[in-house]
Amino acid sequence: MPQPVVTRFAPSPTGYLHIGGARTALFNWLYAKAEGGTFLLRIEDTDLARSDADATAAIFQGLRWLGLEWDGDAVSQSANRPRHIEVAQQMLAAGTAYKCFATPEEIETAREAARAEGRSTLYRSPWRDADPATHPDASFAIRVKAPLDGTTVIADRVQGDVTIRNDQLDDMIVLRSDGTPTYMLAVVVDDHDMGVTHVIRGDDHLNNAARQMLVYRAMGWDVPVWAHIPLIHGEDGKKLSKRHGALGVHEYQAQGYPAAAMRNYLARLGWGHGNDEVFTTEQAISWFGLEGIGKAPARLDAKKLAHLSGQHIAMMDDAALVSEIAEYLQVAGLPALAEDQARDLENAMYCLKDRAKSFPDILEKAHFCLTSRPIEPDSKAAKLLDEAARQRLGELTPHLQDAIWTRDDLENRIAAFAEQQGVGLGKLAQPLRAVLAGRTATPSVFDMMLVIGREETLARLADFTSA
């Protein structure tokens, strides 16, 4: 019976949840879900000086916004330090690691000599095969014994077989002279102890795999399945940096993109299923496999994200949209919706979703039902509200007072009035739009009248025509 799949996401809590990290988390989550497995979260906080509690909270928040809930409790790597030390001591006792008494100064001197002679600066410790009787009474690091010849093959599910000459691998330190474990040891011990079967991570860790395999083999542990995914580049094809704009997941949330759209977009950064561009999370889970991940770096594309966002907004349930918009407002530091505003927004959603690419687009179009009297027109709307408009809308008002207040009846009455006045419908609709919304870019006047209702429509008209 095959071993159940266990994946993990293991970020360092030194900053926000980066877009690349979010994509890595998503791939691990999708693969675990697709295989009926387990998705774990480990905070790699061994660098206590750089680790930050706020950054850890930001990682949790970003993952939860994306809907990437992990199984069980998040694990803190620093809490496992005694276990890391125990494994280093076990390797030492088994002879697969050794005590190295070389000082930093001695190591640097050796490397400087190698550079001067044009040799590899890979450090070979003279203590590797030293007689224990010659060991000084001094502090020491523990180094793992790397093979001196032959090759190490990383069987990678994305990159294919990657062969590394063993003479390019150093006897890496697993326990420093101050007694603290290195990252390269800690990550292997934690992955083994957590039962991780598949390590899916950025291909900047590819070389680490060969070095980490030294620990797996020294301990006689099964090596996990490797899958090193290509990094994400900016639209200019260069490695992501601050100049490319939004890099943190929280920034995309604050810009008003739906979480489902962001999941869809991140999934398409380096993975594909035929020609499918827009898909639900359920579809992504059913389709996802490591064979769909490409080797070439993916590129951020703001236009594609906006397109996907618009598609997902159109597909979303209205109540779910209002709920996510409420979260967006909180993250963006904007005023929350009152209960009646949330109700009106949901009722209006049918005429707001069309062509909206983000939540700010929806809220701008929804201004007519979120604002309150007296309606203050913006500069463009104010230009439409001249004396002729005041007179014409004043004459229209009695025709609306006894309307049935259905779309058909409102359209028929306003069309008949326009014909009676000898003007096109636009001449009537434009100032009516400005009165009802205080804006020129809105849903149709009929949709607005239906959403805000008879009483509010007539009150807004009266505010203008009687002023």
N, C-alpha and C positions, 0 to 999 in steps of 0.2 A: 504494500500500500504506500503510495507516495507521501512524502513528508508534507504536512500542511505549510502553506506559504506564510512567511512572516517577513514583513518589510518594516523599515523604520525611516524616520526623518530625524536628523541629528544636527540642528543648527547651533551655532555659537551665539550666546546672548550678548553680543557686543554692539548691536544696532537693531534697526527695524527689520522686518521680514522683507528681504530683497525679492524682486520679481523672479530672479533665477532660483532662489530658494523655494519660493512658492510653487514654481513649476516642478522642482524636484519633489516637493511634498505631494503635489497632485499626482505625479506619475507613480510614486510609491503607494499612495492611497488607492488610485485606480487599479493598480496591479493586484493589490491585496483584495479589493472588492471583487475584481474579475475572477480571481482564483478561489474565492471563498475563504480567504486567509485573514491575517491579523495585521493591522497597521499600528506601529508603536511610535512614540515620541520620546526622544532623549535630548535633554539640554546639555550640550557639551561645554560645561563651565569650568574646565580644569584650569583655565587661565583666569584665576580669581581676580587678578588686578584689572583685567579688561571686562570682566563679566558685569552685567548690570541688571538689576531687578526690573527696571522699567523696560529694558529691551526684552527680557523674558516675557513680561506681560504683553508687550506689543506682538511678540511671536504668537502667543496664545490667541490674542484678539484677531490677528490676521488670519490664522488658520480657521478660527471659528466663523469669521465672516465668509470665508470661502466654502464653508461647510465641510471642511476636512477634519472631522472629529476623529480623534485617535482612540484606540482601545486601551482600557485600563488607565492608570495614572501616568503622568509624564515622569520620566526618570531623570534625576540629576546626576551627571557623571561624577561630579566632585564627591558625592556621597558614597561612591564605590571605590574610593581611594584604597581602603584596606585590602580589598579584593585585588586591585591592580598590583599592589606591593606583594601580595601573597603569590601571584602568578610569576612575578619576576624572580622571587626567591625559589619557586619550584623549578624554573628554567635553570637557575644557577646550580641548584642541587643535582639536576639531571645532566649537567654538563653541556647544555645547549646554549648557555649564556656564561659570561665570565666577568670577573671584577676587573675594571680598568682604572688604574691609579693616575693616568696621565692628567696633567693640569691643563686648563685652557691655554695657558702660555705655551706649553710644550706642543700642544696640538697645532696652534697657529704657527709656531716656528717650523714645524714639519711641513705645513702647507706652503709656507713662504719658500722653503727650499725646493719643494716640488714645482712651484710656479717658476722659480728661477731656472730650473733644469728642464722646463717644458714637459714635466710629467703630470699625470692626473693628481688632482689635489684630494682625491678620495683617501681618507685617513685610515691607515692600518695600525691598530694598536699593538705595541710590542708586548702587551700583557695577555694577548689572546691565548698563548700556549705556555705562559710562564709557570714555573713551579710554584705552587702555593707557599712553599717554604721561603720564597723570596719576596713575598708580599709585605709591603711596609705597613706600619701601624698608622694608616692615614685614611682619609675619606676616599670613597671610590664610587664610580658609576657602574651600572650593570649594562653590559652590551650583549646583544644576541649574536650568536655565531652564524654569519652568512656563509653559504657555500662559496668556495674560492674559484671553482671552474664550472663549466656547463652553462645551462640556461634555465631561466624561469619563464614559463608560459602562462600568461593571464588569459584564460578562456573567457572572453567577454561576449555577452549576448548582443551587444550593439557594435562594438569595434572589431569583433572577430578575434582570432588568436593574436595576442601581442607578445612577442618574444623579447626578453631582456637578458643580456649577458650577465651572469652572476658576478663577474669581476667588476661590474659597474655598481654593485650593491655593497654598501658599507656595513660594518658591524654596528648597526644603529643602537643608540642608547635607549633602553627601555625604563631604567630607573636612574634618575639623576643623583649626583653625589650628595645633594641635600635631602635625599629620600623621597622626592616627589616623582610620580610616574609621568612619562611622556605621553603626548596625545597618541602616538603611534601604537603604544601598548594599550592604553585605555580603550581606544575605539575597538580593538580586536577583542579584548576581554569582555567588554560590554555587549558587543554583537553576539559573541558566543554564548554568554550567560543569558541573554534575552532570547536566544533561539532564532536569531535572524538568519533566514535562508537565502534572501536576495538583497544584495546591496546595490541600490539604484541611486546614483549620484552623478555630479558633474564630471566631465572628462579631465578636469584639472586635477582630479584625484587618481588618475590612471596609474601614474608612477608609484603612488602610495600603495597601490594594491600589491605590487611585487614585494615591497618592503614589509607590508603587513602579513603577507603569506609566510614570511620568516617566522613570525610568532605562531601562526596557526600550525605550521609544521613542527616547530620546536615543542609545542604542547600536544601534538598528535590529534589536533581538532580538525573537523571537516571544514574545508574552505567553502564559503558561501558562493552563490552564483553572482558573478559580477555583471553589472550593466552600467557602463559609463556613458552618460548622455552628453551631447555637444552643448557648449555654452550658448547663451543668448547674446547676440550682438545688436548694436543700435541700427537704425535705418541706414546709416552710412557704412555699415559693414564692419565697423570697428567695435572692439570690446566695450561693453557698457561702462559708462562713467557718469558723473553728475551732469556733464554737459548734455546728456541725452534726455534730461528732464526727469519725469516721475520714475523713480526706481523702486520705491517701497509700495507694498500692497496697500497700505493705509492711504497712500496718495490717490490711488485709483478709486478706492471707496469714497474718499472725500470729493472726487470729481463727479461722483454720481453714476458709476457704472454698476449694473446689477451683478450680484455674485455669480449667478448662473452664466452670464455672458463672459465674465472673467475666467471661469473654469473652462468654458468652451475655447476661449482665446488662448489660454495657457496650454491647453491640451494640443492645440494646433501648432504650438511652437516646438517643432521637432518631431511630432508624431502625427500620423495621418491614417485615415481609413478610407481608401479609395479617393473619390472626389468629394466626399462629404465635408462641408464647411460648417454648417449650422446643425448642431445636434444637442440633445438633452443630456443631462448627466447620466441618466439611466442608459441611454444609447452608448455613451462613452464607456461606461463600465462593461457593457456586454461586448463591446468591440475591442477593448484595450488589450494589447499584447506587446511584448518587448520587440517583436519582429517589425512592428510598425514605426519604430524610432529610427530616424535617419542619422547619418554620420556627420552631415554638414551642419555648421552653426545655424541656428534659427535667427531671424531678424525681427525686431519689433516693428510693428506697422500700425500707427495710430489710426489710419483710415479703416483698416480691417477691424480693429477693435470697435470703432464707432459703428461700423456696419453690423457686426455681430451683436453689439449692444442693442441696436434698434430692432433687430430680429427677435431677440429675447424679450424685450419690452413688449413687443406685439403679441408674443406667445403667453406672457405671464397672466395669471389670474389677477383680477383687479384688486381684490382684498390683499393679496400677497404683495402687489406693487405698492400699495399704500403703506403696508407694514415696513417694507424695505426702505421706502422714501423717508419714513419716520426715523429709521436708523441713520440714514444718510444725513439728515438734518442735524442730528446729534453729533455725528463725527465731524461734520463741516462747521460746527459751531454756530448754526443758524437757529432761529426760533422754532420751537416745536409746534406741531399742528394742534389746534384746539379740537375738541371732540366734534363740533359741528363742521369744522374745516375738513377733518379726516372723512367725515361722512359725505360731504359735498364732493370732495376730491374723488372718492370711490365712485359716486354716482356719475361724475363727469368723465371718468377714465375712458369710456368708449369713444369719446371725441378728442382725447388728448394723446393717445398712444401713437396715432398715425404719424409717421415720419420722425418721431422723437428718438434721439440717439442716446439720451441720458436723462437722469432725474431732473437736472436743472431745466432741460428742454420742456419736460412735462410741467414743472412748476411755473415756468414763464407762461405757457399756454393756459395754465389753470388760474392765472391771476384774477380772472373775472369772478371765480367762485370762492377765492380765498381772501379777497379784499372785502372791505365793508364801506358802506356809505358814510360820507359823500365820496363819490368816485373822483379821484384826481387824475385827469388825463395827462399823459406824457406829452412831450413837445410835438410829436407827429400827430397824435390824436387830437390835440388842441387845435391844430390847423384846420381840421374838418368840422369843427364846431362853431361855425359862423352864424350870423343872424338868420340866414336862409334855412340852415339846418334846424335851428331852434323852432322856426315857424312850421316847417314841414313835419318835424317829429311831434310837435304839439297837435297838429291836425291828425297825425296817425294814431295818437293815443286812444281816442274814443273807439277806433276800429278794433283795438286790442282788448278793451275792457270787458267785452262780452264774448271774447273768443273761447272756444272749447279747450284750448291749450294742448292741442296735439300738433304734431309737425305739419300734417297736411293742412289743418285749418289755419295755422299761423302763416304758412307759405302762401295759401290762397288769398288770405286777407291782405297781406303785405303786397303781393303781386297785383291784386286788384287796385289797391290804393296807388301804387306806382303808376299803373296804367291810367288811372283817373287823373293823376298829377302830370301825366305826359313826360315822365322821366324813366330812365332805366333803373332796374332793381339795384344796381350798384350805387347809384346816387342816393338811395335810401339806406342801403345796408352799411355803407361806409360810416356815416355819422352815427347810425344806430350802434354799430360796433364800438365806436369811440365812447359813446355814452354808457354802454353796458359794461365795458371792460377798462376804459381809459387807455387802451392800446390799439394798435392797428393790425398786429399779428395775433390772431385769436382763432378759436374754432368758429364755425359758421354762427351767424346771429341766431339762427333757429335752434341750434344746439345749446347755445348759451341761455336763451330764453327758457328752454325746457329744463335745463339744469337748475337755474336759480328760481324758476317758478313765476307765476303770474304776479303775485304781490310785490316781489323784489324787482321784477322787470318794470312794472308800472311806477314804482317808487323812484327808481333811477331815472326814468324818463321825466317824472315830475320834478325831480331835483334840477334837471337841466332846463326844461321848458318853462319853468316858473321862476327861474333865477333872474 
